[in-house]
Amino acid sequence: MLQSCEIAESEDLKEIRHALSEKLYVPNTVLKPRIIEELLAFFKRALQSDQYDMKFHIAYRGNQVSGFVSSMADKNYTSYSRKCGTFGWLTSYEFDTCKALIAACESHMRSHKLRKARGALNYPKILGGLGFQDMGFNKEMMYGVAFDDPHSKKIEFLEKLGYIKESEYACMHVTQRLWSKGKELDPSIRVGHIPLEELEAYEDDLLEMGKNSFYSVLPDAFGEGRLFELINLYRKVPKSFYAIKEGFDPHTQTDIPYIQEAWNSYDLENMNTWTHLAFDKATDTIVGAIFCLPDLYEHWLGLPITRSNVDTAIVHKDYAGKGIFSALNNLGRLTLEMNGITYFEGTTIWYNNQDAVNSIFPHCVHIRRHNVVQKRIKK
């Protein structure tokens, strides 16, 4: 008979480190120590944050760790425009452990008068992603995409606890190099890149565009603080990455006029080539953006960065039908190839966004799937 499970709420980083070391599942075990360090750095900031209230709950059987979960009450997080509590990094291999951990999360959310619980949101999302993986366990880990143990029964456990699969997300390997719809771009639009230090100045514009976006591949991807996370991530990319590959002449790669115009407009080796931007020529305002993430897992393994997570795509709703999304894909693909990127994966694409699905799926192969579950919490 299993010893009864007890839950401890902890702010002790040593205790949290021990729990992560004991039970966190990481498909590539070489990456586990670095992922734990990144999580601990975030938890340290989060536990002292005024923006949200985070708790870390550890399940014990006697002196042995049997699971853990983080719960978050973020005043800026909503689901369908309603405030919502979230949980992430759920690790449990027994139903009673899962039940006790989720009960602790729900109690935390009730203390903030939150009536909905949603997971998994693995803060920081830029590292842990969202959702419970149920397809693609044989694929390489991708930075920013949630990973799971293929033997996990967490969704089964959560459904027994009253949670439903509320949103489903796809990850797609982008197999088509150039999209034909992007060969023509409305003449009122220009595309290009800017230096990293200039990106922060556009935060308000980008946030506003995200709220009024025609495409939003990931509906909760671009909230407050997201741009700050992205900029910090881009700063971790070594400067040597931006050197154009030897013998790679950009002007022989394409005859698409708007791409040639963009490349001729700036010093390619001094731009943030992870963020592809579209501007209204008349007002010089940003009307579209694609944010890619470098696969830092490669960097942490001591390898060159060759993989890109196409994380977020947004196009202002007033500029739909001008070829912006496809044009940004083409610009981004060809530009990042200059820096050595050979693999592109569109991640966490919300199935409910039919515009995004229709635009992306024909050019890709479906390789991973994640589910987000949700439940209304009783008072």
C-alpha positions as CSV (number, residue, x, y, z in Angstrom):
1,M,0.0,0.0,0.0
2,L,1.3,3.4,-1.0
3,Q,2.2,5.8,1.9
4,S,-0.1,8.8,1.9
5,C,1.0,11.9,0.0
6,E,1.5,15.2,1.7
7,I,1.9,18.6,0.0
8,A,4.5,21.2,1.0
9,E,4.5,24.8,-0.4
10,S,8.1,25.9,-0.8
11,E,10.0,29.1,-1.5
12,D,13.3,27.4,-0.6
13,L,15.3,27.2,-3.8
14,K,17.4,24.3,-2.5
15,E,14.3,22.3,-1.8
16,I,12.9,23.2,-5.2
17,R,16.2,22.2,-6.9
18,H,16.1,18.9,-5.1
19,A,12.5,18.2,-6.3
20,L,13.4,19.2,-9.9
21,S,16.5,17.0,-9.8
22,E,14.5,14.1,-8.5
23,K,11.5,14.2,-10.7
24,L,11.7,16.6,-13.7
25,Y,11.5,14.6,-16.9
26,V,13.8,16.0,-19.7
27,P,14.0,13.9,-22.9
28,N,17.7,14.9,-23.4
29,T,19.2,14.3,-20.0
30,V,22.3,16.3,-20.9
31,L,20.1,19.5,-20.9
32,K,18.4,18.8,-17.6
33,P,21.0,20.6,-15.3
34,R,20.8,23.8,-17.5
35,I,17.0,23.7,-17.7
36,I,16.9,23.4,-13.9
37,E,19.2,26.4,-13.5
38,E,17.0,28.5,-15.8
39,L,13.9,27.5,-13.9
40,L,15.4,28.3,-10.5
41,A,16.4,31.8,-11.8
42,F,12.9,32.4,-12.9
43,F,11.3,31.1,-9.7
44,K,13.6,33.3,-7.7
45,R,12.3,36.4,-9.6
46,A,8.7,35.2,-9.6
47,L,8.6,34.6,-5.9
48,Q,9.6,38.2,-5.3
49,S,7.4,39.7,-8.1
50,D,4.6,42.2,-7.6
51,Q,3.1,41.3,-11.0
52,Y,1.9,37.9,-9.9
53,D,1.8,35.5,-7.1
54,M,3.6,32.2,-7.8
55,K,3.6,29.1,-5.5
56,F,5.6,26.0,-5.9
57,H,4.0,22.8,-4.4
58,I,6.0,19.6,-3.7
59,A,4.4,16.3,-3.0
60,Y,6.1,13.9,-0.6
61,R,5.7,10.3,0.4
62,G,7.6,10.2,3.6
63,N,10.9,11.8,2.7
64,Q,10.7,11.0,-1.0
65,V,9.6,13.5,-3.6
66,S,6.6,12.1,-5.6
67,G,5.7,15.1,-7.7
68,F,5.5,18.9,-8.0
69,V,3.6,21.7,-9.7
70,S,3.8,25.5,-9.9
71,S,0.6,27.6,-9.6
72,M,0.4,31.2,-10.8
73,A,-2.0,34.1,-10.2
74,D,-1.0,36.6,-12.8
75,K,-3.2,39.7,-12.8
76,N,-2.5,40.2,-16.6
77,Y,-3.4,36.6,-17.7
78,T,-6.9,36.0,-19.1
79,S,-8.6,33.2,-20.9
80,Y,-11.3,34.4,-23.3
81,S,-11.1,37.8,-21.6
82,R,-11.7,36.5,-18.1
83,K,-9.1,36.3,-15.4
84,C,-7.8,32.9,-14.9
85,G,-5.3,31.0,-12.7
86,T,-2.7,28.7,-14.3
87,F,-0.6,25.8,-13.3
88,G,2.6,24.4,-14.9
89,W,5.5,21.9,-14.7
90,L,3.0,19.3,-13.3
91,T,4.9,16.1,-12.6
92,S,3.0,13.2,-11.1
93,Y,2.9,9.5,-11.8
94,E,0.1,8.6,-9.4
95,F,-3.4,9.8,-9.3
96,D,-3.5,10.7,-5.6
97,T,-0.3,12.8,-6.1
98,C,-1.9,14.6,-9.0
99,K,-5.1,15.2,-7.1
100,A,-3.3,16.6,-4.1
101,L,-1.1,18.9,-6.2
102,I,-4.0,20.3,-8.2
103,A,-6.0,20.8,-5.0
104,A,-3.2,23.0,-3.7
105,C,-3.2,25.0,-7.0
106,E,-6.9,25.5,-6.9
107,S,-6.8,26.6,-3.3
108,H,-4.1,29.2,-4.3
109,M,-6.3,30.4,-7.1
110,R,-9.4,30.7,-4.8
111,S,-7.4,32.9,-2.5
112,H,-7.1,35.4,-5.4
113,K,-10.8,35.0,-6.2
114,L,-10.0,33.3,-9.5
115,R,-12.7,31.0,-10.7
116,K,-11.0,29.3,-13.6
117,A,-7.8,27.1,-13.6
118,R,-5.9,26.4,-16.8
119,G,-2.8,24.4,-17.6
120,A,-0.2,23.6,-18.5
121,L,1.4,27.0,-18.7
122,N,5.0,26.3,-17.9
123,Y,6.4,29.6,-16.8
124,P,8.6,31.1,-18.1
125,K,6.6,30.2,-21.3
126,I,9.5,31.2,-23.4
127,L,11.4,28.2,-22.1
128,G,8.6,25.8,-21.0
129,G,5.9,26.4,-23.5
130,L,2.3,25.4,-22.9
131,G,0.1,22.4,-23.0
132,F,0.5,18.7,-22.3
133,Q,2.3,16.9,-25.2
134,D,0.5,13.9,-26.6
135,M,2.2,13.5,-30.0
136,G,5.7,13.7,-31.4
137,F,7.7,12.3,-28.5
138,N,10.3,10.9,-30.9
139,K,11.2,14.4,-32.2
140,E,14.2,16.5,-30.9
141,M,13.4,18.9,-28.1
142,M,12.8,22.5,-29.4
143,Y,13.4,25.5,-27.2
144,G,10.1,27.1,-26.2
145,V,8.1,24.0,-26.8
146,A,6.6,22.0,-23.9
147,F,8.0,18.5,-23.4
148,D,6.6,15.5,-21.6
149,D,7.2,11.9,-20.6
150,P,5.5,9.7,-23.2
151,H,4.4,7.4,-20.3
152,S,2.7,10.2,-18.4
153,K,-1.0,9.9,-17.5
154,K,-1.4,13.5,-16.5
155,I,-4.3,14.4,-18.9
156,E,-6.1,11.2,-17.8
157,F,-5.7,12.2,-14.2
158,L,-6.8,15.8,-14.8
159,E,-9.9,14.6,-16.7
160,K,-10.9,12.5,-13.6
161,L,-10.6,15.7,-11.6
162,G,-13.0,17.6,-13.8
163,Y,-10.7,19.2,-16.3
164,I,-11.5,19.3,-20.0
165,K,-9.3,19.6,-23.1
166,E,-10.1,23.2,-24.0
167,S,-7.5,24.1,-26.6
168,E,-5.4,22.0,-28.9
169,Y,-2.1,23.2,-30.5
170,A,0.0,21.9,-33.3
171,C,3.7,22.2,-34.0
172,M,4.6,22.0,-37.7
173,H,7.9,21.4,-39.5
174,V,8.0,24.0,-42.2
175,T,9.0,22.0,-45.3
176,Q,8.2,24.5,-48.1
177,R,11.1,27.0,-48.4
178,L,9.2,29.8,-50.1
179,W,5.4,30.5,-50.0
180,S,4.0,31.4,-53.4
181,K,1.5,33.8,-51.8
182,G,4.4,35.8,-50.5
183,K,6.1,36.4,-53.9
184,E,4.0,39.6,-54.2
185,L,3.7,42.2,-51.5
186,D,1.3,45.2,-51.5
187,P,3.3,48.2,-52.6
188,S,2.2,50.2,-49.6
189,I,4.2,47.8,-47.3
190,R,7.9,47.3,-46.7
191,V,9.5,44.5,-44.8
192,G,12.9,44.2,-43.0
193,H,14.7,44.0,-39.7
194,I,16.0,46.4,-37.1
195,P,18.9,46.3,-34.6
196,L,18.0,44.5,-31.3
197,E,18.5,47.7,-29.2
198,E,15.7,49.4,-31.2
199,L,13.1,46.7,-30.7
200,E,12.2,47.6,-27.2
201,A,11.0,51.0,-28.3
202,Y,8.2,49.4,-30.3
203,E,6.7,47.5,-27.3
204,D,3.5,49.6,-27.1
205,D,2.9,49.3,-30.8
206,L,3.5,45.6,-30.8
207,L,1.2,45.0,-27.8
208,E,-1.5,47.0,-29.4
209,M,-1.1,45.2,-32.7
210,G,-1.3,41.9,-30.9
211,K,-4.6,42.8,-29.3
212,N,-6.0,43.8,-32.7
213,S,-4.4,41.1,-34.8
214,F,-5.9,39.3,-37.8
215,Y,-3.4,36.5,-37.3
216,S,-2.3,35.5,-33.8
217,V,-0.9,32.1,-34.2
218,L,-0.6,31.7,-30.4
219,P,-3.4,33.7,-28.7
220,D,-1.6,34.4,-25.4
221,A,1.9,34.7,-26.8
222,F,2.3,38.4,-26.8
223,G,1.2,39.8,-23.5
224,E,3.0,42.3,-21.3
225,G,6.5,41.3,-20.6
226,R,6.8,39.0,-23.6
227,L,8.9,41.4,-25.6
228,F,11.3,41.8,-22.6
229,E,11.6,38.0,-22.5
230,L,12.4,37.9,-26.3
231,I,15.0,40.6,-26.1
232,N,16.7,38.8,-23.2
233,L,16.6,35.6,-25.2
234,Y,18.1,37.2,-28.3
235,R,20.9,38.7,-26.2
236,K,22.0,35.1,-25.4
237,V,22.7,34.4,-29.0
238,P,26.5,34.7,-29.7
239,K,27.5,37.6,-32.0
240,S,29.2,35.1,-34.3
241,F,25.8,33.7,-35.3
242,Y,25.0,36.9,-37.3
243,A,28.0,36.5,-39.6
244,I,26.9,35.6,-43.1
245,K,28.0,32.1,-43.9
246,E,31.2,32.1,-45.9
247,G,30.6,31.9,-49.7
248,F,26.9,32.8,-49.2
249,D,26.0,35.7,-51.5
250,P,22.5,36.9,-50.4
251,H,21.9,38.6,-53.8
252,T,21.9,35.2,-55.6
253,Q,19.3,33.7,-53.3
254,T,16.2,35.2,-54.7
255,D,14.8,37.6,-57.2
256,I,11.9,38.7,-55.1
257,P,12.0,42.5,-55.2
258,Y,10.9,43.3,-51.6
259,I,13.5,40.9,-50.2
260,Q,16.3,42.4,-52.3
261,E,15.1,45.9,-51.2
262,A,15.2,44.9,-47.5
263,W,18.7,43.3,-47.8
264,N,20.0,46.4,-49.6
265,S,18.7,48.7,-46.9
266,Y,20.9,47.7,-44.0
267,D,24.0,45.9,-42.8
268,L,22.8,42.3,-42.5
269,E,25.3,41.3,-39.8
270,N,24.1,44.1,-37.4
271,M,20.4,43.3,-37.4
272,N,18.2,41.2,-35.2
273,T,17.4,38.6,-37.8
274,W,15.1,36.7,-35.5
275,T,12.3,39.3,-35.7
276,H,10.8,40.0,-39.1
277,L,8.8,43.1,-39.4
278,A,6.4,44.7,-41.8
279,F,5.9,48.5,-42.0
280,D,3.3,50.8,-43.6
281,K,5.5,52.9,-45.9
282,A,3.3,56.0,-45.4
283,T,3.3,56.1,-41.6
284,D,6.4,53.9,-40.8
285,T,4.3,52.0,-38.2
286,I,4.7,48.3,-37.7
287,V,1.7,46.3,-39.1
288,G,3.0,42.8,-39.0
289,A,5.7,40.7,-37.2
290,I,7.0,37.2,-36.9
291,F,9.1,36.4,-33.8
292,C,11.4,33.4,-34.1
293,L,13.2,31.8,-31.2
294,P,16.7,30.4,-31.5
295,D,17.0,26.8,-30.4
296,L,19.2,27.6,-27.4
297,Y,19.2,23.9,-26.6
298,E,21.8,23.5,-29.4
299,H,23.8,26.4,-28.0
300,W,23.8,24.8,-24.5
301,L,25.0,21.6,-26.0
302,G,28.0,23.4,-27.5
303,L,26.7,23.2,-31.1
304,P,26.0,25.9,-33.7
305,I,22.4,27.2,-33.8
306,T,20.8,25.6,-36.8
307,R,17.1,25.4,-35.7
308,S,14.4,28.1,-35.4
309,N,11.2,28.0,-33.5
310,V,8.7,30.2,-35.4
311,D,6.9,31.2,-32.2
312,T,4.5,34.2,-32.9
313,A,3.0,35.7,-36.0
314,I,0.8,38.8,-35.8
315,V,-0.7,40.9,-38.6
316,H,-2.8,44.0,-37.9
317,K,-6.4,43.3,-38.7
318,D,-6.6,46.4,-41.0
319,Y,-3.8,45.0,-43.2
320,A,-5.2,41.6,-43.9
321,G,-5.0,40.4,-47.5
322,K,-1.8,42.3,-48.4
323,G,0.5,39.3,-48.4
324,I,2.2,40.3,-45.2
325,F,2.3,37.0,-43.4
326,S,3.7,35.0,-46.4
327,A,6.1,37.8,-47.2
328,L,7.5,37.8,-43.7
329,N,7.8,34.0,-43.8
330,N,9.8,34.3,-47.0
331,L,12.0,37.1,-45.8
332,G,12.7,35.4,-42.4
333,R,13.4,32.0,-44.0
334,L,16.0,33.4,-46.5
335,T,17.6,35.8,-44.1
336,L,18.1,33.2,-41.3
337,E,19.4,30.7,-43.8
338,M,22.3,33.2,-44.3
339,N,23.1,32.7,-40.6
340,G,23.1,28.9,-40.8
341,I,19.5,28.1,-39.9
342,T,18.4,24.9,-41.8
343,Y,15.3,23.8,-39.8
344,F,12.1,25.8,-39.1
345,E,9.3,24.7,-36.9
346,G,6.0,26.7,-36.5
347,T,5.1,26.0,-32.9
348,T,2.0,26.0,-30.8
349,I,-0.5,26.9,-33.6
350,W,-4.0,27.2,-32.2
351,Y,-6.3,24.9,-34.2
352,N,-9.3,27.2,-33.5
353,N,-7.6,30.0,-35.5
354,Q,-8.7,28.9,-38.9
355,D,-7.0,31.7,-40.7
356,A,-3.6,30.7,-39.2
357,V,-4.3,27.0,-39.9
358,N,-5.2,27.6,-43.5
359,S,-2.1,29.8,-44.1
360,I,0.4,27.5,-42.4
361,F,-0.7,23.9,-42.7
362,P,-0.3,23.5,-46.5
363,H,3.4,24.3,-46.2
364,C,4.2,22.0,-43.3
365,V,4.2,18.6,-41.8
366,H,2.5,18.1,-38.4
367,I,5.0,16.7,-35.9
368,R,3.8,17.5,-32.4
369,R,0.6,18.2,-30.6
370,H,-0.2,19.8,-27.2
371,N,-3.4,20.1,-25.2
372,V,-4.4,22.8,-22.7
373,V,-7.0,21.8,-20.1
374,Q,-9.3,24.0,-18.1
375,K,-11.8,23.8,-15.3
376,R,-14.2,26.1,-13.5
377,I,-13.2,26.2,-9.8
378,K,-16.0,25.9,-7.2
379,K,-16.0,28.5,-4.5
